[in-house]
Amino acid sequence: MRQSGWRRWPPRLPEQPIFYPVLNEGYAIKIARDWNVPHSGAGYVTRFQVDSDFLARYPVQQAGGRDILELWVPAEELDKFNDHIIGRIEVVHEFHRS
């Protein structure tokens, strides 16, 4: 992301066929703190805007409780998704293993 000037998400890894942007900051914090930190030592919550007309192609998915909302963007569509990001991707929270 840094190489793109904080404007694009990197390509997905082969084991990541879907990009899952979440729509709730509390849920994003829970993922970063409670899942990413134990598994990789750090977790980050980002904020970014995407053209709403473009986003209409991805229905909101409820992946659990009523506040667990995300989009499911197929990895092969990530470049097009990136083309519709407005402005920069911001890191708004960081969590690290202590």
SESEGU-525717 format. One line per 2 residues: their letters; for each residue x, y, z of N, C-alpha, C. Coordinates in steps of 0.05 Angstrom, whole numbers. Example, Ala and Ser with C-alpha at 12.3 -4.5 7.8 and 13.67 -1.06 7.14 Angstrom:
<pts>
AS	264/-114/156/246/-90/156/264/-66/156 | 257/-45/142/273/-21/143/258/1/157 .
</pts>
This chain:
<pts>
MR	16/-24/0/0/0/0/17/25/0 | 39/24/15/56/47/17/68/54/-11 .
QS	75/33/-27/86/37/-53/67/51/-72 | 41/47/-67/20/59/-84/13/87/-75 .
GW	26/98/-55/19/124/-44/-7/122/-27 | -11/98/-16/-35/92/1/-61/95/-15 .
RR	-60/86/-40/-84/89/-57/-94/62/-68 | -79/40/-63/-87/14/-75/-81/-8/-55 .
WP	-98/-28/-55/-93/-52/-40/-76/-71/-57 | -57/-85/-44/-40/-104/-59/-56/-128/-69 .
PR	-46/-142/-89/-59/-166/-99/-63/-186/-76 | -83/-201/-78/-89/-223/-58/-68/-245/-63 .
LP	-63/-259/-41/-46/-283/-43/-63/-306/-54 | -51/-327/-65/-66/-349/-76/-87/-361/-57 .
EQ	-81/-361/-31/-100/-371/-11/-121/-351/-3 | -121/-327/-16/-140/-306/-9/-157/-299/-34 .
PI	-177/-316/-41/-192/-311/-66/-211/-287/-64 | -216/-276/-40/-235/-254/-37/-222/-233/-19 .
FY	-227/-208/-26/-220/-185/-10/-245/-177/6 | -242/-176/33/-265/-171/50/-264/-144/64 .
PV	-270/-122/51/-271/-97/67/-295/-98/86 | -291/-91/111/-312/-91/130/-324/-63/132 .
LN	-349/-62/141/-364/-37/140/-369/-25/167 | -356/-36/188/-361/-27/215/-334/-26/229 .
EG	-327/-2/240/-301/2/252/-297/-17/276 | -319/-21/292/-316/-39/315/-309/-67/307 .
YA	-321/-76/286/-315/-103/275/-286/-104/265 | -278/-83/251/-250/-82/241/-230/-82/264 .
IK	-236/-68/285/-218/-68/309/-217/-96/321 | -239/-109/323/-240/-136/334/-222/-155/317 .
IA	-225/-154/291/-208/-171/273/-179/-165/277 | -172/-139/276/-144/-131/278/-131/-139/305 .
RD	-146/-133/326/-135/-138/354/-137/-167/362 | -160/-180/357/-165/-207/368/-157/-230/349 .
WN	-153/-224/323/-146/-245/305/-118/-240/293 | -114/-216/281/-89/-211/268/-65/-210/287 .
VP	-68/-197/310/-45/-195/328/-36/-223/337 | -54/-241/347/-44/-267/355/-32/-283/332 .
HS	-42/-279/307/-33/-295/285/-8/-284/271 | -5/-257/271/17/-246/256/33/-225/272 .
GA	25/-219/296/40/-200/312/31/-171/311 | 15/-165/291/5/-137/287/-22/-138/273 .
GY	-38/-117/278/-63/-114/264/-68/-84/259 | -80/-78/237/-85/-51/229/-114/-47/220 .
VT	-125/-25/227/-152/-17/218/-148/6/199 | -160/4/176/-157/25/156/-185/37/150 .
RF	-184/61/139/-209/74/130/-203/85/102 | -223/81/84/-220/91/57/-248/93/45 .
QV	-250/109/24/-275/114/10/-273/102/-18 | -296/92/-27/-298/80/-54/-323/92/-67 .
DS	-322/97/-92/-344/108/-107/-369/91/-102 | -391/103/-92/-414/88/-84/-429/74/-108 .
DF	-428/87/-131/-441/74/-154/-426/48/-161 | -400/48/-159/-384/24/-164/-390/2/-143 .
LA	-392/11/-117/-396/-8/-96/-423/-22/-97 | -442/-11/-111/-468/-23/-113/-467/-51/-125 .
RY	-446/-58/-139/-444/-85/-151/-438/-106/-130 | -430/-98/-106/-424/-117/-84/-445/-115/-62 .
PV	-463/-134/-60/-483/-132/-39/-469/-135/-11 | -480/-121/8/-470/-123/35/-476/-151/46 .
QQ	-455/-163/57/-458/-190/68/-458/-189/98 | -477/-202/111/-478/-204/140/-464/-230/147 .
AG	-440/-228/158/-423/-251/163/-425/-261/191 | -447/-257/204/-450/-265/232/-471/-248/244 .
GR	-465/-234/266/-483/-217/280/-491/-193/263 | -510/-178/272/-521/-156/255/-500/-134/249 .
DI	-480/-132/266/-459/-112/261/-435/-123/246 | -436/-148/238/-413/-160/224/-419/-159/194 .
LE	-413/-135/182/-420/-130/155/-395/-126/138 | -395/-138/115/-371/-136/97/-380/-138/68 .
LW	-361/-131/51/-365/-136/22/-347/-159/14 | -355/-173/-7/-339/-195/-17/-331/-188/-45 .
VP	-306/-180/-48/-295/-171/-74/-277/-194/-84 | -284/-207/-106/-266/-228/-116/-239/-217/-123 .
AE	-218/-232/-117/-190/-224/-121/-185/-213/-149 | -198/-226/-169/-193/-217/-197/-206/-190/-203 .
EL	-222/-179/-185/-235/-153/-188/-221/-131/-171 | -200/-139/-157/-187/-120/-138/-175/-96/-153 .
DK	-163/-100/-176/-152/-77/-191/-174/-56/-198 | -197/-66/-207/-219/-49/-213/-230/-35/-188 .
FN	-231/-50/-166/-239/-38/-140/-220/-16/-133 | -194/-21/-135/-174/-1/-129/-177/24/-146 .
DH	-185/21/-171/-188/43/-189/-211/62/-180 | -228/52/-162/-251/68/-153/-248/78/-124 .
II	-224/74/-113/-218/86/-86/-215/116/-90 | -229/131/-72/-227/160/-73/-208/169/-51 .
GR	-187/182/-59/-167/192/-39/-149/169/-30 | -140/172/-5/-120/153/6/-132/134/26 .
IE	-118/112/29/-125/93/50/-111/102/75 | -125/106/97/-114/115/122/-112/92/143 .
VV	-91/91/157/-89/73/180/-100/88/204 | -122/78/216/-134/93/238/-130/80/265 .
HE	-122/54/266/-115/40/291/-93/20/285 | -75/17/304/-54/-3/302/-53/-19/328 .
FH	-49/-45/326/-47/-62/349/-22/-80/345 | -7/-83/366/18/-99/364/19/-118/388 .
RS	32/-141/384/36/-160/405/55/-147/426 | 48/-149/451/66/-136/471/85/-156/483 .
</pts>
